[in-house]
Amino acid sequence: MQTPSTLDRFNSWARNSVSLKLVAIGFLILILLIPSSMIDSLIYERMNLRDEATEEVSSKWGGRQTLGGPVLTIPYYTYVKNDKGQTETQLAYAHFLPDNLQIEGQLSPEKRYRGIYVVVLYNAKLKVKGRFDALNFDALPLGKESLRLQDAFLSFQVTDMKGIRENIKASIGGKDYNFEPGISSPDIFESGISIPFPITDNPIGEFAFTIDLNGSSEINFLPFGKETQVSLSSNWGNPSFDGAFLPDNRSVTEQGFTAQWRVLQLNRNYPQQGIGNFIGNASSFGVKLKLPVDEYQKTTRSAKYCIMFIILTFLTFFFVEILNKKRIHAIQYLLVGFAITLFYILLLSMSEHISFDLSYWVAAGIILLMVTFYAKSIFQSNFLTGLTFSILGILYAFFYSLLQLQDYALLMGSFGLLFILAIIMYLTRKIDWYAFSTDDSTKE
């Protein structure tokens, strides 16, 4: 009988070696990391397109608004020496914050569309009132005689001036004033409105005005009063309270929300008066109007399980191949892996037009049927095909449940994977792996 050649023995070993098969599967998984990373890039690209659409609409309506003030500003001159030893006169500013600040308002949100993207806009009608008590000039590192009281002005920050819808009239100390655009001092506010307000009396007294303002996505406030109170209400049912302070009281339902903040001067790290930009980090707080479902965030979370899904699917095919003597080529593994990665592209594309949950199950159904029919042509067995269908269906259901459990996703995921590993170890506990590597072709 003719003895097999070295090449024949090598080919037989390559076809029957379990170790080589595992190495090949690992190499295929590394290859599939490339399309998996491309999926992440595609998701971020679509997110950037959405953000660009949001910015485009917001730039015409009104962007994210941060409101602060009013602040009383008094200019003064300082004298400094330049490099040549000459004395120069420079204009500087001293700022005084209000003793009491109350803001009460109603947010009226609406959805606008730019292509397939949704942009959340709002109109805010706010009542601002408070008072300035006696100004503490002694707390400043300069004498009162240095201040140009006749050039004082009140300023109020509005980050996006395009959002102002009506002229703003203020009542200050019993007199009426009109706000004008722009702020002379850039120390505290970069943009906003102001009123020339020469100081003749001390204290100034109470102030009150109403502002009708457009904005998008979020609105924030600066706690500039010794005591700052903000009260907001809206018919938007999905708010996210953000910033340095959470509401003291809030109520959120599907019909809307109400929220109240109360911030004391002791809660922030700057005084009631100072010179220059003495405020630094102003510790703003407010609310974001979030969309009920962020399909990109959910798709990103789902794509994180891509490689794990591929590994579990490949393990399923591997054990079917080993235990039932069904030879599966590396190209067939690769096609199944590409089908699994295609699921996430389908999920991303469909979730931009229909709900995420429906998109998930439609995409899962398409890929599940595709892989099942492909497995049937490979295994030539209804039982093995049904087993593959069941395992993949359970995996899709398992990973879907993880997406729903935001707070417990890590806990459930770790126990789920532990359970899967335990099942695999139990089912393979009596397998003689060396027996699969025996080269039967060498036996006579």
Kinemage of the C-alpha trace (Angstrom):
@kinemage 1
@onewidth
@group {chain A} dominant
@subgroup {mainchain}
@vectorlist {calphas} color= white
{ca met a 1} P 0.000 0.000 0.000
{ca gln a 2} L 1.326 3.426 -0.991
{ca thr a 3} L 2.532 5.584 1.905
{ca pro a 4} L 0.990 9.113 1.936
{ca ser a 5} L 3.416 11.854 0.974
{ca thr a 6} L 4.426 14.654 3.327
{ca leu a 7} L 2.239 17.092 1.413
{ca asp a 8} L -0.751 14.773 1.675
{ca arg a 9} L -0.221 14.367 5.414
{ca phe a 10} L 0.026 18.155 5.833
{ca asn a 11} L -3.165 18.746 3.836
{ca ser a 12} L -4.970 16.126 5.877
{ca trp a 13} L -3.744 17.703 9.125
{ca ala a 14} L -4.797 21.172 7.955
{ca arg a 15} L -8.299 19.906 7.147
{ca asn a 16} L -8.759 18.090 10.464
{ca ser a 17} L -6.799 20.199 12.954
{ca val a 18} L -9.052 21.782 15.559
{ca ser a 19} L -6.244 24.082 16.677
{ca leu a 20} L -5.721 25.389 13.158
{ca lys a 21} L -9.468 25.920 12.794
{ca leu a 22} L -9.555 27.997 16.001
{ca val a 23} L -6.580 30.050 14.808
{ca ala a 24} L -8.357 30.671 11.494
{ca ile a 25} L -11.548 31.715 13.278
{ca gly a 26} L -9.564 34.108 15.487
{ca phe a 27} L -7.940 35.599 12.398
{ca leu a 28} L -11.358 36.095 10.781
{ca ile a 29} L -12.601 37.863 13.908
{ca leu a 30} L -9.627 40.228 13.670
{ca ile a 31} L -10.529 40.918 10.040
{ca leu a 32} L -14.115 41.688 11.051
{ca leu a 33} L -12.825 44.316 13.472
{ca ile a 34} L -12.306 46.498 10.397
{ca pro a 35} L -15.987 46.725 9.330
{ca ser a 36} L -16.971 46.959 13.016
{ca ser a 37} L -14.827 50.075 13.458
{ca met a 38} L -16.218 51.444 10.196
{ca ile a 39} L -19.715 51.091 11.659
{ca asp a 40} L -18.689 53.248 14.632
{ca ser a 41} L -17.287 55.853 12.243
{ca leu a 42} L -20.508 55.804 10.229
{ca ile a 43} L -22.603 56.358 13.368
{ca tyr a 44} L -20.451 59.339 14.415
{ca glu a 45} L -20.665 60.739 10.898
{ca arg a 46} L -24.462 60.621 10.993
{ca met a 47} L -24.415 62.197 14.453
{ca asn a 48} L -22.259 65.040 13.119
{ca leu a 49} L -24.684 65.556 10.243
{ca arg a 50} L -27.519 65.776 12.751
{ca asp a 51} L -25.574 68.280 14.863
{ca glu a 52} L -24.832 70.369 11.773
{ca ala a 53} L -28.525 70.391 10.887
{ca thr a 54} L -29.330 71.444 14.458
{ca glu a 55} L -26.782 74.263 14.344
{ca glu a 56} L -28.079 75.442 10.977
{ca val a 57} L -31.670 75.722 12.189
{ca ser a 58} L -30.612 77.168 15.545
{ca ser a 59} L -28.477 79.839 13.893
{ca lys a 60} L -31.612 81.268 12.282
{ca trp a 61} L -33.923 80.890 15.282
{ca gly a 62} L -31.753 81.213 18.363
{ca gly a 63} L -29.072 78.965 19.853
{ca arg a 64} L -28.513 77.620 23.338
{ca gln a 65} L -29.250 80.483 25.675
{ca thr a 66} L -27.525 81.397 28.923
{ca leu a 67} L -29.036 84.324 30.804
{ca gly a 68} L -27.242 86.289 33.498
{ca gly a 69} L -27.721 89.453 35.461
{ca pro a 70} L -28.599 92.180 35.589
{ca val a 71} L -25.184 93.434 36.724
{ca leu a 72} L -24.389 97.037 37.667
{ca thr a 73} L -21.067 98.141 36.152
{ca ile a 74} L -19.165 101.317 37.048
{ca pro a 75} L -16.077 102.325 35.027
{ca tyr a 76} L -12.948 103.807 36.583
{ca tyr a 77} L -9.483 104.811 35.459
{ca thr a 78} L -6.287 103.071 36.453
{ca tyr a 79} L -2.756 104.342 35.971
{ca val a 80} L -0.004 101.918 34.982
{ca lys a 81} L 3.561 102.320 33.733
{ca asn a 82} L 4.520 100.937 30.358
{ca asp a 83} L 7.860 99.409 29.337
{ca lys a 84} L 9.344 102.889 28.866
{ca gly a 85} L 8.428 103.971 32.375
{ca gln a 86} L 5.676 106.288 31.148
{ca thr a 87} L 2.359 106.440 32.980
{ca glu a 88} L -0.657 105.377 30.953
{ca thr a 89} L -4.339 105.724 31.749
{ca gln a 90} L -6.510 102.639 31.259
{ca leu a 91} L -10.248 102.212 31.603
{ca ala a 92} L -11.372 99.392 33.912
{ca tyr a 93} L -14.689 98.322 35.397
{ca ala a 94} L -16.123 97.484 38.807
{ca his a 95} L -19.159 95.206 38.954
{ca phe a 96} L -21.957 94.776 41.488
{ca leu a 97} L -24.362 91.826 41.531
{ca pro a 98} L -28.003 92.097 42.677
{ca asp a 99} L -28.996 91.245 46.221
{ca asn a 100} L -32.076 89.381 45.100
{ca leu a 101} L -32.835 87.788 41.727
{ca gln a 102} L -36.043 86.007 40.729
{ca ile a 103} L -36.767 84.543 37.298
{ca glu a 104} L -40.068 82.931 36.426
{ca gly a 105} L -40.997 81.669 32.994
{ca gln a 106} L -42.753 79.374 30.591
{ca leu a 107} L -40.967 77.378 27.870
{ca ser a 108} L -42.977 76.582 24.751
{ca pro a 109} L -41.020 74.011 22.729
{ca glu a 110} L -41.629 72.867 19.179
{ca lys a 111} L -40.023 70.467 16.716
{ca arg a 112} L -38.555 71.618 13.426
{ca tyr a 113} L -37.186 69.376 10.700
{ca arg a 114} L -34.104 69.713 8.535
{ca gly a 115} L -34.273 66.783 6.151
{ca ile a 116} L -34.665 63.659 8.296
{ca tyr a 117} L -33.331 65.350 11.438
{ca val a 118} L -35.421 66.768 14.266
{ca val a 119} L -34.411 70.028 15.973
{ca val a 120} L -35.937 71.080 19.303
{ca leu a 121} L -36.638 74.824 19.475
{ca tyr a 122} L -38.397 76.823 22.142
{ca asn a 123} L -39.821 80.208 22.980
{ca ala a 124} L -39.302 81.430 26.538
{ca lys a 125} L -41.339 84.166 28.162
{ca leu a 126} L -39.476 85.149 31.327
{ca lys a 127} L -40.228 87.610 34.100
{ca val a 128} L -37.061 88.904 35.750
{ca lys a 129} L -37.195 90.890 38.970
{ca gly a 130} L -35.078 91.629 42.016
{ca arg a 131} L -33.353 94.486 43.790
{ca phe a 132} L -30.022 96.160 44.448
{ca asp a 133} L -29.530 97.148 48.066
{ca ala a 134} L -26.894 99.651 49.169
{ca leu a 135} L -23.692 99.186 47.143
{ca asn a 136} L -20.680 98.120 49.198
{ca phe a 137} L -17.943 100.347 47.769
{ca asp a 138} L -15.629 99.515 50.675
{ca ala a 139} L -15.345 95.896 49.446
{ca leu a 140} L -13.504 97.106 46.315
{ca pro a 141} L -9.688 97.554 46.288
{ca leu a 142} L -10.082 101.229 45.281
{ca gly a 143} L -11.747 104.302 46.678
{ca lys a 144} L -15.238 105.423 45.787
{ca glu a 145} L -13.779 108.664 44.440
{ca ser a 146} L -12.088 106.681 41.648
{ca leu a 147} L -15.422 105.430 40.282
{ca arg a 148} L -17.150 107.300 37.444
{ca leu a 149} L -20.655 106.984 38.873
{ca gln a 150} L -22.150 109.102 36.110
{ca asp a 151} L -21.061 106.510 33.505
{ca ala a 152} L -22.510 103.461 35.245
{ca phe a 153} L -24.727 101.026 33.347
{ca leu a 154} L -26.788 97.883 33.915
{ca ser a 155} L -26.167 94.837 31.695
{ca phe a 156} L -27.968 91.551 31.126
{ca gln a 157} L -26.456 88.587 29.313
{ca val a 158} L -28.174 86.974 26.340
{ca thr a 159} L -25.789 84.593 24.582
{ca asp a 160} L -27.616 84.614 21.226
{ca met a 161} L -29.117 88.017 20.505
{ca lys a 162} L -31.009 86.727 17.456
{ca gly a 163} L -33.414 85.050 19.850
{ca ile a 164} L -34.823 88.329 21.261
{ca arg a 165} L -38.339 88.811 19.863
{ca glu a 166} L -39.587 92.001 21.508
{ca asn a 167} L -38.127 95.261 22.794
{ca ile a 168} L -37.261 94.989 26.466
{ca lys a 169} L -38.405 97.673 28.865
{ca ala a 170} L -37.313 97.696 32.480
{ca ser a 171} L -38.652 99.342 35.585
{ca ile a 172} L -35.756 100.323 37.895
{ca gly a 173} L -36.246 102.230 41.092
{ca gly a 174} L -39.706 103.293 39.984
{ca lys a 175} L -38.544 104.641 36.595
{ca asp a 176} L -38.862 103.123 33.121
{ca tyr a 177} L -35.862 102.415 30.887
{ca asn a 178} L -35.269 100.747 27.517
{ca phe a 179} L -32.533 98.167 27.083
{ca glu a 180} L -30.085 98.776 24.247
{ca pro a 181} L -27.995 96.182 22.370
{ca gly a 182} L -24.396 95.595 23.339
{ca ile a 183} L -22.329 95.767 26.524
{ca ser a 184} L -19.460 98.205 26.970
{ca ser a 185} L -17.522 95.965 29.340
{ca pro a 186} L -16.438 92.490 28.136
{ca asp a 187} L -15.295 91.437 31.627
{ca ile a 188} L -18.291 89.288 32.573
{ca phe a 189} L -20.570 89.086 29.524
{ca glu a 190} L -19.568 88.600 25.919
{ca ser a 191} L -22.961 89.562 24.531
{ca gly a 192} L -26.171 90.995 25.838
{ca ile a 193} L -28.161 94.165 26.427
{ca ser a 194} L -27.554 97.182 28.644
{ca ile a 195} L -29.026 100.408 30.048
{ca pro a 196} L -27.037 103.593 30.827
{ca phe a 197} L -27.741 104.106 34.510
{ca pro a 198} L -25.909 106.975 36.234
{ca ile a 199} L -25.674 106.422 39.986
{ca thr a 200} L -27.291 109.258 41.897
{ca asp a 201} L -28.922 107.382 44.743
{ca asn a 202} L -27.762 104.488 46.845
{ca pro a 203} L -29.510 102.017 47.099
{ca ile a 204} L -30.828 101.670 43.538
{ca gly a 205} L -33.950 99.756 44.515
{ca glu a 206} L -36.045 97.173 42.754
{ca phe a 207} L -35.964 96.231 39.079
{ca ala a 208} L -38.320 94.237 36.858
{ca phe a 209} L -38.588 93.408 33.152
{ca thr a 210} L -39.958 90.754 30.826
{ca ile a 211} L -38.014 89.074 28.040
{ca asp a 212} L -39.476 87.172 25.086
{ca leu a 213} L -36.717 84.889 23.837
{ca asn a 214} L -36.199 82.169 21.242
{ca gly a 215} L -33.650 79.422 21.766
{ca ser a 216} L -32.865 75.805 21.016
{ca ser a 217} L -32.109 72.627 22.953
{ca glu a 218} L -31.357 74.180 26.348
{ca ile a 219} L -31.618 77.263 28.530
{ca asn a 220} L -29.317 78.130 31.447
{ca phe a 221} L -29.105 80.786 34.151
{ca leu a 222} L -26.312 82.373 36.181
{ca pro a 223} L -26.819 82.588 39.985
{ca phe a 224} L -25.840 86.228 40.382
{ca gly a 225} L -28.101 87.156 43.305
{ca lys a 226} L -27.302 86.793 46.979
{ca glu a 227} L -30.341 84.626 46.637
{ca thr a 228} L -31.293 83.434 43.144
{ca gln a 229} L -34.663 81.831 42.545
{ca val a 230} L -35.638 80.368 39.159
{ca ser a 231} L -38.974 78.759 38.348
{ca leu a 232} L -39.668 77.144 34.960
{ca ser a 233} L -42.600 75.246 33.500
{ca ser a 234} L -43.096 73.642 30.103
{ca asn a 235} L -45.205 71.114 28.226
{ca trp a 236} L -42.059 69.175 27.227
{ca gly a 237} L -42.089 65.759 28.862
{ca asn a 238} L -38.429 64.778 28.490
{ca pro a 239} L -36.227 67.364 30.280
{ca ser a 240} L -32.675 66.880 31.524
{ca phe a 241} L -31.707 69.145 34.403
{ca asp a 242} L -28.099 70.105 33.976
{ca gly a 243} L -25.392 72.384 35.295
{ca ala a 244} L -23.922 73.157 38.698
{ca phe a 245} L -27.230 72.955 40.590
{ca leu a 246} L -30.180 70.589 40.403
{ca pro a 247} L -33.731 71.831 41.067
{ca asp a 248} L -34.862 71.920 44.684
{ca asn a 249} L -38.315 70.880 43.504
{ca arg a 250} L -39.344 69.352 40.234
{ca ser a 251} L -42.214 67.444 38.688
{ca val a 252} L -41.909 65.585 35.372
{ca thr a 253} L -44.794 63.889 33.543
{ca glu a 254} L -45.549 63.034 29.940
{ca gln a 255} L -47.494 66.299 29.750
{ca gly a 256} L -44.564 68.490 30.831
{ca phe a 257} L -42.425 69.574 33.749
{ca thr a 258} L -42.062 72.212 36.427
{ca ala a 259} L -38.835 72.997 38.270
{ca gln a 260} L -37.666 75.441 40.931
{ca trp a 261} L -34.090 76.330 41.853
{ca arg a 262} L -32.859 78.300 44.853
{ca val a 263} L -29.156 79.208 44.933
{ca leu a 264} L -27.424 81.232 47.648
{ca gln a 265} L -24.269 83.298 47.272
{ca leu a 266} L -22.568 80.833 49.626
{ca asn a 267} L -23.146 78.099 47.024
{ca arg a 268} L -20.808 79.771 44.511
{ca asn a 269} L -17.165 80.785 44.582
{ca tyr a 270} L -17.254 84.541 43.896
{ca pro a 271} L -18.437 87.607 45.854
{ca gln a 272} L -21.173 90.145 45.191
{ca gln a 273} L -18.783 92.777 43.872
{ca gly a 274} L -15.381 92.935 42.281
{ca ile a 275} L -13.253 94.381 39.507
{ca gly a 276} L -12.496 92.863 36.114
{ca asn a 277} L -13.567 89.301 35.441
{ca phe a 278} L -13.784 88.303 39.099
{ca ile a 279} L -16.514 85.726 38.462
{ca gly a 280} L -14.541 83.133 36.481
{ca asn a 281} L -16.579 79.936 36.314
{ca ala a 282} L -20.078 81.274 36.728
{ca ser a 283} L -21.687 77.910 37.673
{ca ser a 284} L -24.655 78.064 35.337
{ca phe a 285} L -27.628 75.739 35.724
{ca gly a 286} L -30.710 75.001 33.689
{ca val a 287} L -32.549 72.439 31.603
{ca lys a 288} L -32.033 70.612 28.313
{ca leu a 289} L -34.996 69.679 26.153
{ca lys a 290} L -34.044 66.180 25.032
{ca leu a 291} L -35.717 64.143 22.343
{ca pro a 292} L -37.557 61.118 23.789
{ca val a 293} L -35.361 58.721 21.785
{ca asp a 294} L -31.795 59.332 20.658
{ca glu a 295} L -31.443 56.652 17.995
{ca tyr a 296} L -27.728 57.335 17.548
{ca gln a 297} L -26.963 56.811 21.205
{ca lys a 298} L -28.859 53.500 21.214
{ca thr a 299} L -27.234 52.386 17.963
{ca thr a 300} L -23.813 53.217 19.406
{ca arg a 301} L -24.566 51.119 22.486
{ca ser a 302} L -25.814 48.299 20.280
{ca ala a 303} L -22.698 48.381 18.058
{ca lys a 304} L -20.492 47.846 21.118
{ca tyr a 305} L -21.768 44.263 21.211
{ca cys a 306} L -20.883 43.590 17.567
{ca ile a 307} L -17.666 41.635 18.147
{ca met a 308} L -19.206 39.693 21.030
{ca phe a 309} L -22.117 38.723 18.759
{ca ile a 310} L -19.699 37.581 16.039
{ca ile a 311} L -17.689 35.495 18.508
{ca leu a 312} L -20.788 33.753 19.880
{ca thr a 313} L -22.110 33.085 16.375
{ca phe a 314} L -18.771 31.675 15.241
{ca leu a 315} L -18.682 29.448 18.341
{ca thr a 316} L -22.110 28.121 17.405
{ca phe a 317} L -20.955 27.218 13.899
{ca phe a 318} L -17.676 25.822 15.241
{ca phe a 319} L -19.328 23.389 17.656
{ca val a 320} L -21.808 22.300 14.986
{ca glu a 321} L -18.866 21.650 12.688
{ca ile a 322} L -16.876 19.728 15.298
{ca leu a 323} L -19.631 17.686 16.919
{ca asn a 324} L -21.562 16.836 13.755
{ca lys a 325} L -18.664 16.457 11.326
{ca lys a 326} L -20.009 19.288 9.113
{ca arg a 327} L -17.054 20.921 7.418
{ca ile a 328} L -17.403 24.740 7.163
{ca his a 329} L -15.002 26.764 5.057
{ca ala a 330} L -13.353 29.958 6.307
{ca ile a 331} L -15.111 31.931 3.550
{ca gln a 332} L -18.464 30.757 4.917
{ca tyr a 333} L -17.497 31.958 8.391
{ca leu a 334} L -16.499 35.299 6.881
{ca leu a 335} L -19.804 35.723 5.022
{ca val a 336} L -21.755 35.018 8.203
{ca gly a 337} L -19.600 37.599 10.028
{ca phe a 338} L -20.286 40.213 7.352
{ca ala a 339} L -24.019 39.501 7.630
{ca ile a 340} L -23.876 40.185 11.365
{ca thr a 341} L -22.047 43.492 10.863
{ca leu a 342} L -24.603 44.442 8.200
{ca phe a 343} L -27.266 44.248 10.924
{ca tyr a 344} L -25.899 47.408 12.562
{ca ile a 345} L -25.901 49.342 9.297
{ca leu a 346} L -29.523 48.327 8.719
{ca leu a 347} L -30.349 49.333 12.296
{ca leu a 348} L -28.727 52.756 11.859
{ca ser a 349} L -30.363 53.508 8.521
{ca met a 350} L -33.862 52.408 9.523
{ca ser a 351} L -33.802 54.052 12.972
{ca glu a 352} L -33.453 57.439 11.263
{ca his a 353} L -36.931 56.956 9.797
{ca ile a 354} L -38.853 54.656 12.150
{ca ser a 355} L -38.667 53.881 15.871
{ca phe a 356} L -35.507 52.249 17.191
{ca asp a 357} L -37.319 49.221 18.628
{ca leu a 358} L -39.064 48.458 15.344
{ca ser a 359} L -35.807 49.029 13.447
{ca tyr a 360} L -33.988 46.588 15.715
{ca trp a 361} L -36.422 43.740 15.207
{ca val a 362} L -36.847 44.301 11.465
{ca ala a 363} L -33.061 44.322 10.975
{ca ala a 364} L -32.651 41.325 13.296
{ca gly a 365} L -35.352 39.416 11.412
{ca ile a 366} L -33.699 40.085 8.050
{ca ile a 367} L -30.244 38.978 9.197
{ca leu a 368} L -31.644 36.039 11.161
{ca leu a 369} L -33.464 34.674 8.103
{ca met a 370} L -30.458 35.263 5.857
{ca val a 371} L -28.042 33.441 8.170
{ca thr a 372} L -30.553 30.638 8.851
{ca phe a 373} L -31.140 29.852 5.168
{ca tyr a 374} L -27.411 30.016 4.557
{ca ala a 375} L -26.824 27.626 7.480
{ca lys a 376} L -29.427 25.221 6.052
{ca ser a 377} L -27.471 24.991 2.801
{ca ile a 378} L -24.297 24.273 4.802
{ca phe a 379} L -25.598 21.820 7.399
{ca gln a 380} L -28.174 20.019 5.229
{ca ser a 381} L -30.086 19.313 8.437
{ca asn a 382} L -33.378 20.749 9.651
{ca phe a 383} L -32.421 20.081 13.264
{ca leu a 384} L -29.088 21.918 13.039
{ca thr a 385} L -30.718 24.739 11.095
{ca gly a 386} L -33.438 25.118 13.719
{ca leu a 387} L -30.820 25.021 16.466
{ca thr a 388} L -28.835 27.786 14.754
{ca phe a 389} L -31.994 29.858 14.306
{ca ser a 390} L -32.895 29.464 17.983
{ca ile a 391} L -29.429 30.361 19.256
{ca leu a 392} L -29.165 33.489 17.083
{ca gly a 393} L -32.700 34.537 18.009
{ca ile a 394} L -31.882 34.206 21.710
{ca leu a 395} L -28.717 36.274 21.228
{ca tyr a 396} L -30.638 39.088 19.489
{ca ala a 397} L -33.236 39.059 22.264
{ca phe a 398} L -30.511 39.033 24.933
{ca phe a 399} L -28.627 42.013 23.498
{ca tyr a 400} L -31.903 43.887 22.976
{ca ser a 401} L -32.744 43.439 26.657
{ca leu a 402} L -29.337 44.904 27.557
{ca leu a 403} L -30.189 48.041 25.564
{ca gln a 404} L -33.353 48.510 27.608
{ca leu a 405} L -31.622 48.122 30.983
{ca gln a 406} L -29.444 51.235 31.058
{ca asp a 407} L -28.705 51.143 34.779
{ca tyr a 408} L -28.262 47.357 34.974
{ca ala a 409} L -26.810 46.653 31.497
{ca leu a 410} L -23.321 45.844 32.816
{ca leu a 411} L -24.667 43.632 35.585
{ca met a 412} L -27.042 41.694 33.335
{ca gly a 413} L -24.498 41.514 30.529
{ca ser a 414} L -21.777 40.072 32.733
{ca phe a 415} L -24.099 37.463 34.233
{ca gly a 416} L -25.509 36.655 30.798
{ca leu a 417} L -22.070 36.037 29.322
{ca leu a 418} L -21.130 34.020 32.410
{ca phe a 419} L -24.233 31.878 31.867
{ca ile a 420} L -23.374 31.361 28.181
{ca leu a 421} L -19.819 30.368 29.053
{ca ala a 422} L -21.090 27.957 31.705
{ca ile a 423} L -23.384 26.261 29.160
{ca ile a 424} L -20.531 25.912 26.658
{ca met a 425} L -18.242 24.448 29.303
{ca tyr a 426} L -20.952 22.024 30.428
{ca leu a 427} L -21.784 20.784 26.929
{ca thr a 428} L -18.128 20.319 25.991
{ca arg a 429} L -16.893 18.868 29.281
{ca lys a 430} L -16.526 15.287 27.928
{ca ile a 431} L -15.136 16.099 24.500
{ca asp a 432} L -11.749 14.596 23.698
{ca trp a 433} L -10.316 17.462 21.679
{ca tyr a 434} L -7.201 15.468 20.753
{ca ala a 435} L -9.374 12.892 19.066
{ca phe a 436} L -10.511 15.474 16.525
{ca ser a 437} L -6.905 16.157 15.595
{ca thr a 438} L -6.094 12.500 14.843
{ca asp a 439} L -4.934 12.119 11.270
{ca asp a 440} L -7.062 9.216 10.081
{ca ser a 441} L -5.473 9.385 6.641
{ca thr a 442} L -2.277 7.889 8.029
{ca lys a 443} L -4.020 4.744 9.239
{ca glu a 444} L -3.917 1.683 7.019
